[in-house]
Amino acid sequence: MTGPGSTASRQFAFTTRAYMAVDDATGEPIGLDDVDTRVRWLLDLIAGAGGQLVSRLWQPATFDVLAAGRDRHDRRLPTQGHVAAARLGWNPTYPEGVYVPSRVTRVVTAQVVATLRTLAYRDAAIASLSQRFDPATGVVAPPTEPGDFVGVGFARGVLRQLAAQARRTDGAPADRLRITDLQDLPQTSAMAQLSAADRQLAQITVAGRELVLTVKLPTSPAPAGRAQWRRVRLTAAIPAHLHGRAVTDWHLPTLVLDRKGLLWRCAATELVPAGDPRSATVAVGVDWSPSTLGAAAITADSPEGLVSDYRGWTYDDRGLGIKLARLQTEGQTLHRKAARLTRLAATAPPEVRAGLEAKIAVLGTHREAVGAKRGKINRELAFHFGRQVTDSAAAAQAQVIAVEDLTTLETRRHGHVNNNRAAQSARRQAAVALEHTAAGVGITVVSVPARGSSALCPGCDEPLARPGGYHTAWCPGCRVGGNRDHVAGVNLAKRALLGRGKATSRRGQMPAVRVAEHAPVRRCRDKHGPTPRRPRHRRVRRSLPTVTLRLGVNPKQHVPAPQASVWDTVKPAPPHGGAGSRDTRPSPTSATPVADSMRST
């Protein structure tokens, strides 16, 4: 139920690290380096068994079963991955003489089934596009069935794969290709999703501001029996930003190893204010801008209709966008160097090939470092953007934030460099961060259609003019305009308000408005949003420039009159030894004693 004061549950993720480990049976402390080693043995067992199971299931029949969602007895497959794998008979194998608990097998099968279910959609799309692909022209015919529709960006990537397959087969037509014909085996990540297991493998408890995880870990790289699996109790601190939040449940983490050691990727469920977009009267529209991450504008629903002041707010990325562009260029340069050295190493002599492979390894390490740095900056940028937009929407008392539908948004006609830069921006991550941050204050983020938001007038729905270039927009009929991104924000907020009763939501996705309706947005001077902050510059007194006077010209000098005082008429004699300079001004004295002293002389 929704209403004033109502709450809703949501899940969020965070990371933490253990600072203490003890043996659960004896209570003896264990070094964190020893824990990292034992976790690495566990991850090696999971990754090895998962890779072997994926290679065994990498065939079209597997994806046919997953697409149908039925087992051999025509029963619907369960949602849990390990239960579906057990029903289908997909069991991993381990090296001979190695004992692995059945709960670890659950973790392996859950991760493998999740990966294959993700690739099942890709397999169906490749099969549909390959039937409509013409190798001679390299063009895909338009779909005839509604189920054959594929996103433009995804279809472009598959089209490149189909063209490469046609070149390898000398243009021979293929009836129906599958994902196994175009792509290699997916790589399995070294991680342990403990959420697929039960208390026999792992359990988590909360003690004050600490998380205590009890998990079974092997004591050797090849455990031979139950005795070589012992429980370890790990203690980690709850991050400071979670203190005081209404967390109702702490879920089992996913264990991974990075350069610093064991990392917990945790999830939790908390209570947040429930938002009701159907009763929204004020909306904030966020437009993804090619120059900066985004811009926002406000539209309100009043008794007279939709109104807006057409004055938006542009996000300041604090220079992080320029840094990301530089890192992206550096990563692409390293990729080109590594590709060129790889081509040279293929035909080089053995002694030269060893040196080239060493250089390729160094370039690969640098590329990974650049990618990790870009990931950190993107995360910081996304959550800073989400916080700024949420604060602006809360100050405007908005109930809905409208963002462009990223599945239909594609950057075009801005040049190869700008298109690539915009395509690799953290828009999806920023949208997720904005949804997470806005839900904390009871504001709902809604996805709306993006087509025409920057090109059509919010008032009359006619094409806008560009009198000042790309970044300006003006409607001669409605006499409204301004920044292109701000006008787009007004359009997006309008579409969210008009479609607030028709928004559809799917599990794990934000509510979406599928149809863009139109209603005129009137320009008003009423204040609906917060006053933007303006930087105040401190006044700096600068000396006047010296002017060289021309010969023979006596300029008029306006000198202000000095302050009237007794010294204008009565001037005492300078003291003995004084130079009489104006810099040594005598102390002020009253006029009467001075006059009397002069008379006495």
C-alpha positions in Angstrom: 0.0 0.0 0.0 1.1 3.5 -0.7 0.2 6.7 1.1 1.6 9.3 3.5 4.0 7.5 5.9 4.0 4.2 4.1 7.2 2.3 3.5 8.5 -0.2 1.0 11.3 -2.7 1.0 14.2 -2.6 -1.4 17.6 -4.3 -1.7 20.9 -2.5 -2.0 24.5 -3.7 -2.3 27.7 -2.7 -0.5 31.2 -4.0 0.0 33.3 -4.7 3.1 36.4 -6.6 4.2 37.0 -8.9 7.2 39.5 -7.6 9.8 39.5 -10.7 12.1 39.2 -14.5 11.5 39.0 -17.3 14.0 38.5 -21.1 13.8 34.8 -21.8 14.6 35.6 -25.1 16.4 38.6 -24.1 18.5 38.4 -20.3 18.6 42.0 -19.9 17.6 42.8 -16.8 15.5 43.7 -17.3 11.9 45.8 -14.9 9.8 44.0 -13.0 7.1 46.7 -14.2 4.6 45.8 -17.8 5.5 42.1 -17.0 5.0 42.9 -15.5 1.5 44.8 -18.7 0.6 41.9 -20.9 1.7 39.4 -18.8 -0.1 41.5 -19.0 -3.3 41.4 -22.8 -3.0 37.6 -22.6 -2.8 37.3 -20.3 -5.8 39.7 -22.5 -7.8 37.4 -25.5 -7.2 34.3 -23.5 -8.1 35.8 -21.9 -11.2 37.3 -25.2 -12.5 34.0 -27.1 -12.0 32.0 -24.2 -13.5 34.2 -24.0 -16.6 34.0 -27.7 -17.2 30.2 -27.7 -16.9 29.8 -24.7 -19.3 32.0 -26.4 -21.9 29.9 -29.6 -21.6 26.6 -27.6 -22.0 27.9 -25.3 -24.8 25.5 -26.7 -27.5 22.3 -25.5 -29.1 20.2 -28.1 -27.2 21.0 -26.4 -23.9 19.6 -23.0 -25.1 16.6 -24.7 -26.6 15.7 -26.1 -23.2 16.3 -22.8 -21.4 14.3 -20.9 -24.0 11.4 -23.3 -23.6 11.6 -23.3 -19.8 10.5 -26.9 -19.6 12.2 -30.1 -18.5 12.0 -33.5 -20.1 8.7 -34.2 -18.2 7.2 -30.9 -19.6 7.3 -29.3 -16.1 8.2 -25.7 -15.7 11.7 -25.0 -14.7 12.1 -23.4 -11.2 13.6 -20.0 -10.8 16.4 -21.2 -8.6 19.4 -22.1 -10.8 20.7 -25.0 -8.7 17.2 -26.6 -8.5 16.8 -26.2 -12.3 20.2 -27.8 -12.9 19.4 -30.7 -10.6 16.1 -31.4 -12.4 17.9 -31.3 -15.8 20.8 -33.4 -14.6 23.4 -30.8 -15.1 25.9 -31.8 -12.4 29.6 -30.6 -12.4 32.5 -33.0 -12.0 35.6 -32.6 -9.8 39.1 -34.1 -10.0 39.4 -37.7 -8.9 40.0 -38.0 -5.1 38.7 -34.5 -4.3 35.8 -34.2 -1.9 33.5 -31.2 -2.4 30.3 -30.6 -0.3 27.0 -30.7 -2.0 26.4 -27.0 -1.0 29.4 -26.0 -3.0 27.9 -27.8 -6.0 24.8 -25.7 -5.5 26.9 -22.6 -5.8 28.6 -23.9 -9.0 25.3 -24.9 -10.8 23.6 -21.6 -9.7 26.3 -19.5 -11.3 26.4 -21.6 -14.5 22.7 -21.6 -15.0 22.5 -17.8 -14.5 25.2 -17.3 -17.1 23.5 -19.7 -19.6 20.1 -18.0 -19.1 21.6 -14.7 -19.9 23.1 -16.1 -23.1 19.8 -17.7 -24.1 18.3 -14.4 -25.2 21.4 -13.7 -27.2 21.1 -17.1 -28.9 17.5 -16.5 -29.9 18.4 -13.0 -31.3 21.4 -14.4 -33.3 19.1 -17.2 -34.7 16.5 -14.6 -35.8 19.0 -12.2 -37.3 20.9 -14.9 -39.2 17.8 -16.1 -41.0 17.2 -12.5 -42.3 20.9 -11.8 -43.1 22.0 -11.5 -46.7 25.8 -12.3 -47.0 26.0 -10.6 -50.4 24.8 -7.2 -49.3 25.5 -7.5 -45.6 22.0 -6.2 -44.8 19.4 -7.7 -42.4 15.8 -7.7 -43.6 13.2 -6.1 -41.4 11.4 -8.4 -38.9 8.1 -9.9 -39.8 7.0 -11.2 -36.4 6.8 -9.0 -33.2 9.0 -11.5 -31.3 11.8 -11.0 -33.8 12.5 -7.4 -32.8 16.0 -6.8 -31.5 17.6 -3.6 -30.2 19.5 -1.5 -32.7 22.8 -1.6 -30.7 22.6 -5.3 -30.2 21.7 -6.0 -33.8 24.7 -3.9 -35.0 27.1 -6.1 -32.9 25.5 -9.3 -34.2 25.7 -8.0 -37.8 29.4 -7.6 -37.5 29.7 -11.2 -36.3 27.5 -12.4 -39.2 29.7 -10.5 -41.7 32.8 -12.0 -40.2 31.3 -15.5 -40.4 30.3 -14.8 -44.1 33.9 -13.8 -44.9 35.2 -17.0 -43.3 32.8 -19.2 -45.3 33.4 -17.3 -48.6 29.8 -15.9 -48.5 28.1 -19.2 -48.3 24.5 -18.7 -47.1 23.7 -20.1 -43.7 20.2 -21.2 -42.8 20.2 -20.6 -39.1 23.2 -19.8 -37.0 23.4 -20.2 -33.2 25.5 -18.5 -30.5 27.8 -21.5 -30.4 28.6 -20.9 -34.1 29.7 -17.3 -33.6 31.0 -17.0 -30.1 33.5 -18.8 -27.9 32.9 -20.2 -24.5 32.1 -17.5 -21.9 34.7 -17.0 -19.2 33.6 -18.0 -15.7 34.6 -15.6 -13.0 36.3 -16.7 -9.8 33.7 -16.0 -7.2 31.5 -17.8 -4.7 27.9 -16.7 -4.5 27.0 -18.0 -1.1 23.4 -16.9 -1.5 22.7 -20.2 -3.4 23.7 -22.3 -0.4 22.1 -22.8 3.1 23.3 -22.7 6.7 25.3 -25.9 6.2 27.8 -23.9 4.1 27.5 -20.4 5.3 25.5 -18.2 7.6 25.7 -14.5 8.6 24.7 -12.7 11.8 24.9 -9.1 13.0 26.5 -8.2 16.3 26.3 -4.4 17.0 28.0 -2.7 14.1 29.7 -5.9 12.8 28.9 -8.7 10.4 29.9 -12.2 11.4 30.2 -14.7 8.5 30.7 -18.4 9.3 31.7 -20.3 6.2 33.3 -23.7 5.4 36.7 -23.4 3.7 39.1 -26.1 2.5 42.3 -26.7 4.4 44.1 -27.9 1.3 43.9 -27.3 -2.4 42.6 -30.8 -3.0 40.5 -31.8 0.1 40.1 -35.6 0.4 37.3 -35.7 3.0 35.0 -33.9 5.3 37.7 -33.3 7.8 39.6 -31.0 5.4 36.6 -28.6 5.3 36.5 -26.5 8.5 34.3 -23.6 9.5 35.9 -20.2 9.8 34.3 -17.2 11.5 35.0 -13.9 9.8 34.2 -10.5 11.3 33.8 -7.4 9.2 32.7 -3.9 10.1 29.4 -2.5 8.7 30.2 0.6 6.6 29.6 3.9 8.4 27.0 5.1 5.9 24.7 2.2 6.8 24.6 3.1 10.5 21.1 4.1 11.6 19.4 2.8 8.4 16.3 0.7 8.7 17.9 -2.6 7.5 15.6 -5.6 8.0 17.7 -8.4 6.5 21.4 -9.0 5.8 22.0 -11.5 2.9 24.9 -13.9 2.4 27.7 -12.2 0.4 29.6 -13.1 -2.7 33.3 -13.8 -2.0 35.9 -12.6 -4.5 39.6 -11.9 -4.3 41.2 -8.7 -5.5 44.6 -7.1 -5.1 43.9 -6.3 -1.5 42.7 -9.8 -0.5 39.2 -11.1 0.3 36.3 -8.8 -0.6 32.7 -9.2 0.5 30.0 -8.1 -2.0 27.1 -7.9 0.3 23.4 -7.2 -0.1 20.8 -6.1 2.4 17.1 -5.2 2.5 15.9 -2.0 4.1 12.7 0.0 4.4 12.4 3.3 2.5 9.5 5.7 2.0 7.0 4.4 -0.6 6.5 6.7 -3.6 3.3 6.9 -5.6 4.0 8.2 -9.2 0.2 8.1 -10.0 -0.4 11.1 -7.7 2.6 13.1 -8.8 2.1 16.8 -9.5 5.7 17.9 -9.9 8.3 16.1 -12.0 11.9 16.6 -12.8 13.2 15.5 -16.3 16.8 14.4 -16.7 18.3 14.6 -20.1 21.5 12.7 -20.9 23.8 15.3 -22.5 26.7 14.6 -24.8 28.7 17.5 -23.3 28.1 16.7 -19.6 26.5 13.7 -17.9 23.0 15.2 -17.6 20.8 18.3 -17.2 17.5 18.6 -15.4 14.3 20.8 -15.6 11.1 20.9 -13.7 7.5 20.7 -14.9 4.4 21.1 -12.7 0.8 20.1 -13.1 -1.4 23.0 -12.1 -5.2 23.6 -12.4 -4.4 25.6 -15.5 -2.4 22.8 -17.1 1.3 21.9 -17.3 3.6 24.8 -16.5 7.3 25.3 -16.4 9.8 28.1 -16.1 12.1 26.6 -18.7 15.1 27.3 -16.5 17.0 24.1 -16.0 20.1 22.9 -14.1 23.2 21.5 -15.6 25.3 19.0 -13.8 28.9 19.9 -13.1 31.1 16.9 -13.3 34.1 18.7 -11.6 36.4 17.8 -14.5 35.9 14.1 -14.1 34.5 13.9 -17.7 37.7 15.2 -19.1 39.7 12.7 -17.0 37.5 9.9 -18.2 38.0 10.9 -21.9 41.8 10.9 -21.4 41.8 7.5 -19.8 39.5 6.2 -22.6 42.0 7.4 -25.2 44.9 5.9 -23.3 43.1 2.6 -23.1 42.3 2.6 -26.8 46.0 3.4 -27.6 47.1 0.5 -25.4 44.6 -1.8 -27.1 45.9 -0.9 -30.6 49.5 -1.4 -29.5 48.7 -4.8 -28.1 46.8 -5.8 -31.2 49.7 -4.7 -33.5 52.2 -6.6 -31.4 50.0 -9.7 -31.5 50.0 -9.6 -35.3 53.7 -9.3 -35.4 54.3 -12.1 -32.9 52.2 -14.5 -35.0 54.9 -14.5 -37.7 58.0 -13.6 -35.7 60.9 -16.0 -34.9 60.8 -17.7 -31.5 63.4 -15.5 -29.8 61.6 -12.3 -31.0 58.2 -13.7 -30.2 59.2 -14.1 -26.5 60.1 -10.4 -26.3 56.9 -9.4 -28.0 54.8 -11.6 -25.7 56.4 -10.0 -22.7 55.5 -6.5 -24.0 52.0 -7.6 -24.7 51.7 -8.8 -21.1 52.9 -5.4 -19.8 50.4 -3.6 -22.1 47.6 -5.9 -20.8 48.5 -5.0 -17.2 48.4 -1.3 -18.0 45.0 -1.7 -19.7 43.6 -3.4 -16.7 44.9 -0.6 -14.4 43.3 2.0 -16.7 40.0 0.1 -16.7 40.0 -0.2 -12.9 40.6 3.6 -12.6 37.8 4.3 -15.1 35.5 2.1 -13.1 36.2 4.0 -9.9 35.7 7.3 -11.5 32.5 6.2 -13.2 31.1 5.0 -9.8 32.0 8.3 -8.1 30.6 10.3 -10.9 27.3 8.3 -11.0 26.6 8.6 -7.3 27.6 12.2 -7.1 25.2 12.9 -10.0 22.4 10.9 -8.3 22.8 12.8 -5.1 22.8 16.2 -6.9 19.7 15.4 -8.9 17.9 13.9 -5.8 18.6 17.0 -3.7 17.4 19.3 -6.4 14.2 17.2 -6.8 13.6 17.1 -3.1 14.0 20.9 -2.8 11.4 21.3 -5.6 9.0 18.9 -3.8 8.9 16.6 -6.8 7.4 13.1 -6.6 8.8 11.8 -9.9 12.1 11.9 -11.8 11.9 11.1 -15.5 15.0 9.8 -17.3 15.4 8.8 -20.9 14.9 5.2 -21.9 18.5 4.0 -22.5 17.4 1.0 -24.6 16.2 3.4 -27.3 18.9 6.1 -26.8 21.7 6.0 -29.3 24.3 8.7 -29.9 24.6 9.6 -33.6 25.8 12.4 -35.9 28.3 13.8 -33.4 31.5 12.4 -35.0 33.3 9.2 -34.3 35.1 10.5 -31.2 32.1 12.0 -29.5 29.8 9.1 -30.4 32.3 6.6 -28.9 32.8 8.8 -25.8 29.1 9.1 -25.2 28.5 5.4 -25.8 31.1 4.5 -23.1 29.8 7.0 -20.6 28.4 5.8 -17.3 24.7 6.6 -18.1 23.4 3.2 -17.1 25.4 3.3 -13.8 24.2 6.9 -13.2 20.6 5.9 -13.8 20.9 3.0 -11.3 22.6 5.3 -8.8 19.9 7.9 -9.3 17.1 5.3 -8.7 18.8 4.1 -5.6 19.4 7.6 -4.1 15.9 8.9 -5.0 14.2 5.9 -3.5 15.8 6.8 -0.1 13.7 10.0 0.0 10.5 8.5 -1.5 10.9 9.8 -5.1 10.2 7.4 -8.0 12.4 7.3 -11.1 10.5 6.6 -14.3 11.9 5.8 -17.7 10.2 7.6 -20.6 10.7 7.6 -24.4 13.7 9.6 -25.6 12.8 10.2 -29.2 12.1 13.9 -30.0 12.8 15.2 -26.5 15.5 17.6 -27.7 13.9 18.4 -31.1 10.3 19.1 -30.3 8.7 22.1 -28.6 7.0 21.3 -25.2 4.3 23.8 -26.0 3.2 23.0 -29.6 5.1 19.8 -30.3 6.6 21.3 -33.4 10.3 21.1 -34.4 12.5 23.6 -32.6 14.8 26.1 -34.3 18.6 26.4 -33.5 19.4 30.1 -33.8 22.5 29.9 -31.7 23.9 26.5 -32.7 23.5 23.0 -31.3 23.1 23.9 -27.7 20.2 26.4 -28.1 16.6 25.8 -28.9 13.8 28.3 -29.8 10.2 28.0 -30.8 9.0 31.0 -32.8 5.3 30.1 -32.3 5.3 29.6 -28.5 8.1 32.2 -27.9 9.9 29.7 -25.5 13.3 28.3 -25.6 16.7 28.2 -24.0 19.3 25.6 -23.5 18.7 22.5 -25.6 19.2 20.1 -22.7 16.9 22.1 -20.4 14.1 22.1 -23.0 14.6 18.3 -23.3 14.2 18.0 -19.5 10.8 19.8 -19.7 9.7 17.4 -22.4 10.8 14.4 -20.3 9.0 15.6 -17.2 5.9 16.3 -19.2 5.8 12.7 -20.6 6.2 11.4 -17.0 3.3 13.4 -15.8 1.0 12.6 -18.7 1.8 8.8 -18.5 1.9 8.5 -14.7 -1.2 6.3 -14.6 0.1 4.0 -17.4 3.6 3.2 -16.2 4.5 -0.4 -16.3 7.1 -2.0 -14.0 9.0 -5.3 -14.2 10.9 -7.1 -11.5 14.3 -5.6 -11.2 13.6 -2.7 -13.6 12.4 0.9 -13.0 8.9 1.8 -14.0 8.6 2.7 -17.7 6.2 4.9 -19.7 6.1 3.4 -23.2 4.0 6.0 -25.1 4.9 9.7 -25.3 1.8 11.8 -25.0 1.5 15.5 -25.7 0.0 18.4 -23.8 1.0 22.1 -24.1 3.4 23.2 -21.4 2.8 26.9 -20.6 5.7 29.1 -19.5 5.2 30.8 -16.2 7.1 32.9 -13.8 6.1 31.0 -10.7 8.9 29.6 -8.6 8.7 25.8 -8.5 12.3 24.9 -8.1 15.2 25.8 -5.8 17.3 28.8 -6.5 20.6 27.6 -8.1 23.7 28.5 -6.2 25.8 31.2 -7.8 29.5 31.6 -6.9 30.3 34.8 -5.3 33.6 36.3 -6.3 35.6 38.4 -3.8 36.2 41.9 -4.9 39.9 42.5 -5.8 41.2 46.1 -5.9 43.4 46.5 -8.9 45.6 49.5 -9.5 44.6 51.8 -12.3 46.8 51.5 -15.5 49.2 54.3 -16.0 48.4 56.6 -19.0 51.2 58.3 -21.0 50.2 61.9 -21.6 50.6 63.4 -25.0 52.9 66.4 -25.4 51.2 69.8 -25.6 48.0 68.6 -24.1 46.9 69.6 -20.6 44.3 67.1 -19.6 41.5 68.0 -17.2 42.1 66.4 -13.9 39.2 66.1 -11.5 40.7 66.0 -8.1 38.2 65.6 -5.2 38.2 68.3 -2.6 40.0 67.4 0.7 38.2 67.1 3.9 37.8 70.6 5.6 39.9 71.1 8.7 41.7 73.8 10.6 45.0 73.1 8.9 43.6 74.6 5.6 44.1 78.1 7.1 46.5 77.7 10.0 49.7 75.8 9.4 52.0 75.3 12.3 55.7 75.5 11.9 57.4 72.1 11.4 59.4 70.8 14.4 63.1 71.3 14.5 64.9 68.6 12.6 61.8 67.6 10.6 61.7 67.5 6.9 58.2 68.8 6.7 57.1 65.9 4.5 53.4 65.2 4.0 54.1 61.6 5.0 54.8 62.7 8.6 51.4 64.1 9.4 51.3 65.9 12.9 48.9 64.8 15.4 45.5 66.7 15.3 45.1 69.5 17.7 42.2 71.7 18.5 42.1 75.2 16.7 41.9 77.4 19.8 45.3 76.5 21.5 47.1 76.8 18.2 45.7 80.3 17.6 46.5 81.5 21.1 50.1 80.3 20.8 50.6 82.2 17.6 49.3 85.4 19.1 51.7 85.1 22.1 54.6 85.1 19.8 
